[in-house]
Amino acid sequence: MDFSAADEMTYIIEAASQAITIGFEAGSAARTLFANQSLVFVSSGSDNTTVSMTAGTLATLSQDLSFTHVEFSSQSYDHGVAISDVVLQLRDIVGLSTLSGTQKVAADVNGDGTVAISDVVSVLRHIVGLDTLEQCALVDSSDQVVTSLTSSTISDLTLVQLGDADLSSNFVDIA
């Protein structure tokens, strides 16, 4: 093939712009996007970053984020953490049933990749009021926990309340 100067083409490659939606699953209901609220991305240090959401879409990030978990900045919700979650955790531990996907992420309170008695104890301490479970995890469509976001991230994420193995949390906006 012969190419002449007239055959030249110019390609402009632009970086993908961020498009992150965040929703939740309540039991077996379809995924629901969050309304207008903010999430706090908590890092292992003291650098926490608050980012707002509008109609389930995360605002543009001013910097790349690395975080251990997320929390709501001002949110009132039924954590959904109850004895039914403990039963699911115990059934998974002894092999009577197997948790998978977002349920397994929620049941693994300490985030070590295994549902264990220590996770059950954390949930029980929350239920009786000795501790409070406020941590949530962001999970991608492959049920992997997300711990970093960039200004070019394009993803539909699900927020999971840690300890809520049956995914019964009802997230309610506060004015």
Summary of the structure (lengths in Angstrom):
residues: 175
radius of gyration: 19.9
end to end distance: 66.3
largest distance: 78.5
contacts: 466
relative contact order: 0.24
helix: 19%
strand: 29%
